[in-house]
Amino acid sequence: MISADDVVSLTDGLDAAGIDYWIGGGWGIDALLGTQTRDHNDLDISVPADQEGLVLTTLEALGFTVSNDRRPVRVALRDAAEREVDVHPIRFRPDGSAWLPSIDGGRFEYRADCFTTGVISGRDVPCLSASQQVAFHRGYALQDKDRADLQALASAGLVETSEAEA
């Protein structure tokens, strides 16, 4: 599990290294809501592809080692406490939008306006927008936690209820 304190500690390390990142997944949704709604198995971060090496070096210095290498889509790192960070290296376009390759040869698109700020443990953190979170929940069978995350965004008025029924 990754606690809110773990997220703050990890983002402190990323900030100190001068890394650009945006929190996604469950913690990204909780950042948008400004409160932790459930336990999280990992921390998902999107980072500029040209900073991937620095990200990995920084996380390794914090005690993480690569546990699942699915590059160029993602690389997961885990520490001795079984905390996991999933790194998604995105490629930016001149207009501020970005993309991430998918395992099936397609692409996950990031609109230029999807990079925003949320709050974890009272601290502002960079995260992905509610609409981006909804987009990432399309095209696969949702788990109960995914449906709950989307419903929480809708209940907070961050997305339309119809969008949350991805």
C-alpha positions in Angstrom: 0.0 0.0 0.0 1.0 3.6 -0.6 -0.2 6.0 2.0 -0.7 9.7 1.7 2.5 10.3 3.7 4.3 8.0 1.2 3.0 10.1 -1.7 4.1 13.3 -0.1 7.6 11.8 0.6 7.9 10.5 -2.9 6.8 13.8 -4.5 9.2 15.7 -2.3 12.0 13.5 -3.8 10.8 14.1 -7.3 10.5 17.9 -6.7 14.0 18.0 -5.2 15.3 16.4 -8.4 13.5 18.9 -10.6 11.3 16.3 -12.2 8.0 17.2 -13.9 5.2 14.7 -13.0 1.5 14.4 -12.8 -0.3 12.0 -10.5 -2.9 9.7 -12.1 -4.8 6.6 -11.2 -6.5 6.3 -7.8 -4.2 8.8 -6.1 -4.8 11.3 -8.9 -8.6 11.0 -8.4 -8.1 11.5 -4.6 -5.9 14.5 -5.3 -8.7 16.0 -7.4 -11.2 15.3 -4.6 -8.8 16.7 -2.0 -9.2 13.7 0.3 -8.3 10.0 0.4 -11.3 7.9 -0.5 -9.7 4.4 -0.4 -6.5 2.5 0.0 -4.1 2.5 -2.9 -1.8 -0.3 -4.1 0.5 2.0 -6.1 1.2 5.6 -7.2 0.8 6.3 -10.9 2.8 9.2 -12.3 3.1 10.5 -15.8 6.5 12.1 -16.6 8.0 13.6 -19.7 9.8 10.8 -21.6 13.0 12.8 -21.7 13.1 12.8 -17.9 12.5 9.0 -17.5 16.2 8.3 -16.7 16.2 11.0 -14.0 13.0 9.6 -12.6 14.3 6.1 -12.3 17.6 7.3 -10.8 15.7 9.4 -8.2 13.3 6.5 -7.3 16.3 4.1 -7.1 18.0 6.5 -4.7 14.8 6.3 -2.6 15.1 2.5 -2.4 13.0 1.5 -5.3 14.0 -1.1 -8.0 12.4 -2.0 -11.3 9.9 -4.8 -10.8 8.0 -4.7 -14.1 9.5 -3.2 -17.2 6.8 -2.7 -19.9 8.6 0.3 -21.6 7.8 2.4 -23.6 4.3 2.1 -21.9 5.2 1.9 -18.3 7.9 0.8 -15.8 6.9 -0.2 -12.3 9.3 0.1 -9.3 8.9 -1.4 -5.9 10.7 -1.0 -2.6 11.4 -3.4 0.3 8.1 -2.3 1.9 6.3 -3.5 -1.3 5.3 0.1 -2.2 5.0 0.5 -5.9 5.3 3.4 -8.3 4.2 3.1 -11.9 6.0 5.5 -14.2 4.3 6.4 -17.5 6.8 8.3 -19.8 4.8 10.6 -22.0 5.9 12.4 -25.2 4.9 16.1 -25.5 3.9 17.8 -28.6 4.6 21.5 -29.3 1.0 22.4 -28.4 1.3 21.0 -24.9 -0.7 17.9 -25.6 1.1 14.5 -25.1 0.8 10.9 -25.8 1.8 7.5 -24.4 2.2 4.4 -26.4 -0.2 1.5 -25.5 0.7 -2.1 -25.4 -1.5 -2.9 -28.4 0.3 -0.4 -30.6 -2.1 2.5 -30.1 -1.8 5.6 -28.1 -3.2 7.1 -25.0 -3.8 10.8 -25.6 -3.3 13.6 -23.1 -5.0 16.9 -24.0 -2.9 20.0 -23.3 -5.5 21.1 -20.6 -5.4 17.8 -18.7 -2.4 18.8 -16.5 -3.8 20.4 -13.4 -3.3 20.5 -9.6 -4.9 18.6 -6.7 -4.4 18.2 -3.0 -3.0 15.3 -1.0 -2.6 15.7 2.8 -3.2 19.4 2.5 -0.4 19.8 -0.1 -0.8 20.9 -3.7 0.3 18.3 -6.1 0.4 18.1 -9.9 -2.2 15.6 -11.2 -4.3 14.7 -14.2 -7.7 16.3 -14.8 -11.0 14.6 -14.1 -11.8 14.3 -17.8 -8.4 12.7 -18.4 -9.1 10.2 -15.6 -12.4 9.3 -17.2 -10.7 8.9 -20.6 -8.2 6.4 -19.1 -11.1 4.3 -17.7 -12.6 3.7 -21.1 -12.0 0.6 -23.2 -11.5 -2.0 -20.4 -13.6 -3.9 -17.9 -13.9 -1.7 -14.8 -13.3 -3.1 -11.4 -15.4 -2.0 -8.4 -12.7 0.4 -7.3 -12.7 2.0 -10.8 -16.5 2.5 -10.7 -16.3 4.0 -7.2 -13.5 6.4 -8.3 -15.6 7.6 -11.3 -18.7 7.9 -9.2 -16.7 10.0 -6.6 -15.7 12.4 -9.4 -19.3 12.7 -10.5 -20.6 13.1 -6.9 -18.1 16.0 -6.5 -19.3 17.6 -9.7 -16.0 17.2 -11.4 -17.5 15.2 -14.3 -21.1 14.5 -15.5 -22.7 11.4 -14.2 -23.0 10.1 -17.7 -19.2 10.4 -18.1 -18.7 8.5 -14.9 -20.6 5.6 -16.4 -17.7 4.8 -18.7 
